[in-house]
């Protein structure tokens, strides 16, 4: 799926559906941080 398609899909979601996605991403991020897979010394990726 292209970026514009993804953006349109996310824009069409209700606020509560967007919150559910954010909560899922937050839990995933916390799990990665707790597992030690994410290093605090990594350089940020250029845009």
ABEGO torsion letter per residue (X at the ends): XBAAAAAAAAAABBAAAAAAAAAAAAAAAAAAAAAGABBAABBBBBX
